[in-house]
């Protein structure tokens, strides 16, 4: 537990640089250790509140190793002052790449995989995860301190000659990764999927007069979290995301999204864009959607891994077997129970009932396409 080196009188610049680096590396590891120590992972903290809020309906076990992976996946990006920008972040990633032994200690394969916990009781297992994570940090630091070759590789490029980041910020970032994964796990255990509508802006649809049934979409403006009614909108890709139940497609998740985002348990970008990035990666490279740190790019992957289902804009009206495309797999993207049942028009008027967050082709189908006199509706529960 050395003091901050301030007086370098009598040392050459090279000696001073080496002495400061020794301190800075210890500080980097110690700060992550402290961040997880300060995190509130109890049943009364954010993790317990997330589980209670989503209230997973399935009794489902999950490996503690997956949750440990969610923590370690963010490690290379921690403890860096935001003002230093991406340049310093990339230097720190370089240090990890140059020292595979350190990365292996921080992220040992198979750790805790044999130990499982019920999703609804995840906070009971977080003490084990916390202890294991801190031990991994200690092991990695010991390797840097005790092996000169590892130290030289890890310290190259001035990776750690930087002011210490805010411990509060580190704690927030570290637990944020875990919280996003817990949100994702709880949603999946509750048979909830993410729906994606490409090239779609719900606010524009609500106001441009193009809808088949006026008033089907209620969306005046997006709030500070990017939410409007049942949708989260990404202006960068002009795409709308939502949560949808596989067991009750009429359930609206507006309030749940507001709760998740307003409490800081996750963000729209982390939850929705993260899940899509995971799905895109899986579509190209295969494998499992478990959280991991890409050993080549050092990019955290699949911290959010809820199943993404894309609205199939080519579906013909009345086809109850056509709801989503199959581009991300068909495990959970089959037509939802009750999809397009004819029970909401009355008096012989053709009608189709669709999910609460529906943004498929029936939203704007024209008369020429079979939409004349068609009423599209959804219920909320």
N, C-alpha and C positions, 0 to 999 in steps of 0.2 A: 504494500500500500504506500507507494512512494509519493512524495510531494511534487507539486507542479514545478518543473525546472525553469528557473527564471534567470539565474546568474551564470552566464557562460564565460565569465572572465578566465582567460588562460587557455581556453579551448580553441582549436582551429574550427573553421566553419564546418568541416566534415565531421569532426568530433561532436560539435554541438548538434548537428543534424541527426547524428546517430543516437545521441542521448535523448533528444526530444522525441524521436521516432519510437524508442523503447517505451517511453511514457505514453505517447499517443496511442500506440497499439493496445497497451494495457487498458487505457481509458476507453477505447472503442468497445472492447469486450466487456469491460465492467459496466459500461452504460447500458448495454443490452441486458446484462444480468439484472441490473437494478430495475430496468423497465418492466420486465416480466414479474419481478418481485412486487412492484407497485401496482400491477394490474389487478383489478377486482374480478376474479373469475368465479365468485361464489354464487350460490342460489339467489342471494339478495342483490347481486350486482347485475351488470348488463347481460351476462350469459343466462342467468336464471330468468331474467325478465323477458329475454328473447324467447326462450323455451315456453314460458308461461303464456306469452302473447300469441305465438303461432299455434301452440298446443297440438303437437303432432298427433295425428289420430292413429297411427300405426305403432305397434310395439316392434321397433326395429333396432337391431344391434349394429354397432359400427365400431371399427377398430380404432383404438386410441392412437394408433400410428398415423391415421389419416389426419387427426387434429394436430398432432405434433408436426406433420408435414406442412400444414397450413401456417403454423408459426414459423418454421425454419425457412419456408419459401421466401419470406420477406427479408430475411436477415441481411443479405448483401446490400440492401438499399437503406438500411437503418443508420442512425447516428450521424447523419450528414446535414449540416445547416442548409435550409432550403435556398438561401441566398447564393450558395455556391453553385447551384444549378446542376444540369445534367453532366457537365464536364467532369466534375469531381466524382459524381456517381459512377460514371464509366470507368474512372481510374480505380475506384474501389472494386468494381466488378473485375477489372483486370487483375487486381491482387488475388482475388478468389481463384481466377482461372490459372494464374501462375503457381498457385499453391493448392493443388488438388487434395493434398493430405489434410489441410485445414478445412476445406469444404466437406470432405468426408466425415471429419469429426463433428462438424456442425449439423450435418444432415445424414446420419448413418442409415443405410438402407435396412429396412426390416425392424427398426426399433419400435417396440410396443405393438407390432402388428398382431401378436397372439392374444393381446388383451382387448376385450370388447366391452362396450357399455351401451345401455339403452339410450337412444337419442333424448328421450324425455328426462333422463337423469345425467346428462353429460357433465354437468358441473360437479358431480360426485367424482368424476375421473380426472378433472382438470388439475388436481393437486399432483397426481402422478405425472401428467404431461409437463407441468411446470418444473417439477424436480428434474425430470429427464432432460428437458431443454436446457436448464441451468447447468447440468452436469456436462452436456455436450459443449456448451460455451467454455466451461472450465478446461475440458479436454483439449479443445482447439487452441486455447490460449497457452496451455502448457506445452503443446507441440511447437508453437512459435517461439516460446521462451527457451526451450531446451535444445532445439535443433537449429544450428546457424544457417544451414542451407534453406530451410523453410522460412526462417526469419528474413533472410536476404531476398528471397522471392516475394514474400508477402509484403515487405516494406518498399519494394522497388517502385519507381515512378512517383514518389512523394505521396503515396495514397492516403496517408493518415496525418499529413501536416496540415491540419485544418482545425478551426475552433470547434469546441464541443457543441453538439446540438442540444436543444432543450430536452431535458429528461421527460418533461410532460408530453412533448410532441412525440418522442420515441415511444413512450408508453401507449399513446393514442394510436400511433401507426401500427405498432406491434399487435395490440389487441384488436385493432380494426380488421386485420387480416383474418384473425381467428373468428371474430364475430360474423364477418361476411360468410365464412364457411359454415358456421353454425346456423345462420339464417338459411343458407342454401340447403343444408341437411334437413332442417326442420320442415321446409317447404316440400321437399321431395318425400319425406315421411308422411306428409299430409296429402299426398296425391295431387300436388299443385305443379303445374307446368308454366313455362314462360311462352307467351305467344308473340310472334314477330310479324309485323306488316311492313314490308319494304315500300319505299317511295310513297309514304302515307303520312299525312299530317292531320290528326283528328280535329284540331281547331279549324283548319281550312274546310274540312268536310262538313263540319257543323254549321258553317256560315256561307258556303258557296252555292247552295241550292242544288247540289248534284246527287243528294241521297235519294234512294228509292222510296223510303218512308221518312218524311220530314220529322225531325225530333228524335230519330233513332240514336243519334250521337249528341250528347250534351257536353259541350266543351267550349267555354267562353275564353279562357286564358290559362296559361301554365303558371303554376305557383313557383316559389323559390326553389323547389326541389325538382322542377320539370314535370310535375304531375298535373294532369287535367282529367277529371272524372276517373275513368278506369285505366288511363294510359300514362306511361312515361315516354316522353318524346325526346329523341336525339336529333337536334338540328344539323349536326355535322354529317349525318348519313341520311337524313330525312326518313327516319324509321320510327315506328311506334311499337312499344313493348307493353306487355300487360301480364298479370298473373291470372290463371284460369284453373278452376277445379275440374278434375277428371270425373269426379263423382256428382258434382252439382254445378253444371256449367253456368247457371244463372247467378251464382254468387259473385258479388262485387267485392274487389279487394282494394278499393280506394282507401278506406280507413286504415287497413293494414300497412299499405305503402307509406302513408303519411306518418304512421307510428314508427316504422322502421327508420325512415329518413330523418324525421324530426328529432329522434333520440340519438342519432349518430351511429346506429348499429350497423348500417351499411349505407351505400349511396346508389342512385340509379345507375351510374356508370359502373360501379363495382359489381352490382348484382346482375344487371341486364347485359351490359357490354362484356362483362367478365364471362358470363355464361355463354354468350355467342362466340367469344374468342376461344373458349374451351371447346365448344362444338365444332368450330371451324378447324381447330387443330386436330381434333379426333377424326374429322371427316377426311383429312389428308394423311395423317400419320397412324391412325388407329390407336390401339392400346386401351387403357382404362381412363376414366375421367377423374381419378383421384388427384387431390392437390399435390403439386410437386414443384420443384425448382428445376427448370431446364438446365442441364449440366453444361450446355454449350453457350446458350444466350444468357443464362442466369435470369431469365424472365419467370416470375411466379405464374403458374398455370393452374387453372381450375379451382381457385379459391371459391368461385361461384361455379357450380356445375349442375344447376337445375336443367332438366330437359327443355330444349328449345324446340318449339313447333312453329313452322312458318305457314301462314294462311295461304292456301292454294287459290290463286286468283283465276285459275282456269276451270274451276268447278262449275258445272251447269246447275241451274236452279232445280231443286227437288231431288238432287242426288244426295241422299243421306249417308252415302259411303265415301264422300269426297269433302274433306274439310281442310286437312293439312297436306303439305308436300312431304315427301319422304326423304328429303336431303340429309337430315340429321338422324336418320334411323326411325324405325316404326315402333319401337318398344312402347312408347307412351303417346305417340302421335296419331293414333287411330281416331276416327270420328268419336266425339264425346257422346255419352248417353243422352238421348233426347234431341240430338242435333237435327234441326229442320223438321221437327214434328209439326203437323198442321193442326194447331189448336189455339191460335190466338186471334184469328180474324173474325170469326162469327158470321152468321147469315150467309154462308156459302162463299164468302170472299176468300180467295186464295191467300194463304198466309204461311210464313215460315218462322219458327222460333229459333233464335240463335243465341250463342253465349253472351254474357254481359259485356265482355270486352271484344266482341266480334268486329273484325275489320276485313272480312273476306269480300268476295265479289258481289254478294247480295246487297252490300251496302249501297252500291251505285249502279246496279244492273238497269239497263235501258229497256224500253218497251220492245225494241227489235230483238233483244236478247231473251225475252220472255218475262220481263218485269212489269208489263202492263197490269194495273190493278192489284199487283202483289203487295201485301203488307208484310214487312219484316219487323219482328218485335222480339224483345227479350224481357224477362222478369228479373227481379232482384230479390235476394233472400239474405 
